[in-house]
Amino acid sequence: MAEVVFFVSDLLREDFTPGLVSAGLGIALLAFLAHLGTGVFRRCLALRWLRRMLEQTADEAEFSEQIDEITRALQDGGRRRPRRRILDAWREYRETFVPHEEGGRTIQRNTVRPGVFFNLDDLDFGPGYWRILPGLFVTVGLFLTFLGLISALHAMNSDEGISEEAMTNLLSVASAKFIMSLSGLLCSILFTIALRFGMGRVEASIHGLNVTFERCLSFISLEDLAVEQLSVSREHREHFRTIGTELVAQLDRPLREELPRAIGASVREAVEPIAERIGEVGGEGMTAMVRDLSSRFTQDVDGALGQASERLAEAADRIGGLVDRMDQSSGTMGREMEGAVGQLGAAIEELRTTMTAGADDATRAFGAGVDSLLAAMNETLEGIRQNTSDGATALREAALEMRAAAEGIRNELETAARDAAAAADRQLQNSSAEISEAISGAGAAIFKTTEEAAARARQELLDPLDALADALDALVETLAGGTEQLGRLATNVRNGADATAEELARVGAYAHRSNTPCARERRQAPVFHRSVGGQHAASGRERPGEHRQRGPGTRCRGRDDTRQPRIDQRHEAGGAGLRDLQQRVRQRAGRPAQPCSRLTKCLGSCTRDHARDH
């Protein structure tokens, strides 16, 4: 291998070798430039040929009409390599065309940009192997330069020593050998410039062709397709709506006119044998069915009425017990009121017996008796009101229960009637029309009869219960009013007792002054004072001068005669209040109002004793 290298390097040892190498590199550069220029020219010519055919069309519509002619022209002239490449790209690009209707004319629209198919790489119009030629020129120059240096060094090594002459020869040979490297580098630079210029011309031609395509075709994007799909969908919707309307209109007429007649005829044909059979069987089945319905309805009504009667009996028992309790309360109230009145009479009797012993003791005893009487009356009235309220509440609850029972009766009757009618309808569902109408009429009559019975039961049971509840409410209000009146009466009795106590105190004061001449004169003539005391009092008021002329005894009689009528009036007021109290108590207890003879006799005797003593 070294011998081969030395042999080749020896060929480059001559002085004319660098010149020959540089000339060879120059000739190669010219040859490659000619080849490059020819290829670029042919490619640009093919691109301009297609561009001229496209420019002959005025607009998109004309291009769409002549697209087949352009294809045939490309096929006819596409025998050479550049045109054959363009024909292949045209065929691929035409597959992306989409026909579009505009104004009654078909226009081709592209869905892909023309630059995707018409470019340097897809058309194979790129630099190709030309891109390696600049580097090849540099490589050849360096290779030959190093071979020359190797041959010079090999010749210098063969001498016995390194002299100045040898060094000078080495440097001259080396400088000559570097000329080959510079020649290769220069060829590389020149070819690179030519290559870039040629590729620029080709790219300019391709760009012009793409611009012409964009003018002849209208690009359809995804957005345009979406808009067109939307418009088509709307048109389809309108068409479907029209079709649906027309279809319904066309189908409606047979369904409305022809189909009912056909169905009616078919049903009549199918039902006539059944109707005949039902007519034969209906006579026997009707009697049994009506009998079953009647027995079932009668059983339901009997059960409902039995339950209603049981509930009414329970309510009547409760009301009877409440009435007994109210009678007992009324009797107890009467007995307690009689006891209270008896206590009042006993207190007054005790007052009358003890009045002669001392006015102070009588006053305290009378006040204590009145207080105990009022306390007993208040307790009695409170018990009466509580019992009456409890009785009214129980009666109201019983009335509500009786109302609920009556409502249950009515609901059960209605339910029984509905069940009977429903059962009749279910049993007669497969019967003929005439039998159905007859049974429906019977069910309606049964239901109507049941409604009337329920209404009559409501009128006979619920209305009296409502009246009873209203009467109980009125009774409670009346008892409340009577309680208030009894309270006011107790207040009046207390006031009368206070007035009586005051008068008794005054009577005691008069008793202490009984040793005066006026008292002795009054004891000597008691009858005269009782008969003419009022006249003396009147004459004393009418003739004051005469009173002064009669002296001390006359003045004492005048004072006694003026106070005696007031005492009698207060005693009469107390007796009237007690009689009114006894009458009201007897009326509340449901007994006839009779005067309290015992109390009246006590008050009369007390009044007469006081008049006699005074």
Sequence and secondary structure as in RCSB ss.txt:
>XXXX:A:sequence
MAEVVFFVSDLLREDFTPGLVSAGLGIALLAFLAHLGTGVFRRCLALRWLRRMLEQTADEAEFSEQIDEITRALQ
DGGRRRPRRRILDAWREYRETFVPHEEGGRTIQRNTVRPGVFFNLDDLDFGPGYWRILPGLFVTVGLFLTFLGLI
SALHAMNSDEGISEEAMTNLLSVASAKFIMSLSGLLCSILFTIALRFGMGRVEASIHGLNVTFERCLSFISLEDL
AVEQLSVSREHREHFRTIGTELVAQLDRPLREELPRAIGASVREAVEPIAERIGEVGGEGMTAMVRDLSSRFTQD
VDGALGQASERLAEAADRIGGLVDRMDQSSGTMGREMEGAVGQLGAAIEELRTTMTAGADDATRAFGAGVDSLLA
AMNETLEGIRQNTSDGATALREAALEMRAAAEGIRNELETAARDAAAAADRQLQNSSAEISEAISGAGAAIFKTT
EEAAARARQELLDPLDALADALDALVETLAGGTEQLGRLATNVRNGADATAEELARVGAYAHRSNTPCARERRQA
PVFHRSVGGQHAASGRERPGEHRQRGPGTRCRGRDDTRQPRIDQRHEAGGAGLRDLQQRVRQRAGRPAQPCSRLT
KCLGSCTRDHARDH
>XXXX:A:secstr
 HHHHHHHHHHTTSTTHHHHHHHHHHHHHHHHHHHHHHHHHHHHHHHHHHHHHHHT  SHHHHHHHHHHHHHHHH
HHTTSHHHHHHHHHHHHHHTTEEEEEETTEEEEEESS GGGTSSTTTTT S GGGGGHHHHHHHHHHHHHHHHHH
HHHHHHHHSSS  HHHHHHHHHHHHHHHHHHHHHHHHHHHHHHHHHHHHHHHHHHHHHHHHHHHHHSEE  HHHH
HHHHHHHHHHHHHHHHHHHHHHHHHHHHIIIIIHHHHHHHHHHHHHHHHHHHHHHHHHHHHHHHHHHHHHHHHHH
HHHHHHHHHHHHHHHHHHHHHHHHHHHHHHHHHHHHHHHHHHHHHHHHHHHHHHTTT HHHHHHHHHHHHHHHHH
HHHHHHHHHHHHHHHHHHHHHHHHHHHHHHHHHHHHHHHHHHHHHHHHHHHHTTTS HHHHHHHHHHHHHHHHHH
HHHHHHHIIIIIHHHHHHHHHHHHHHHHHHHHHHHHHHHHHHHHHHHHHHHHHHHHHHHHHHTTTSHHHHHHHH 
HHHHHHHHHHHHHHHHH HHHHHHH HHHHHHHHHHHHHHHHHHHHHHHHHHHHHHHHHHHHHTT      HHHH
HHHHHHHHHHHHH 
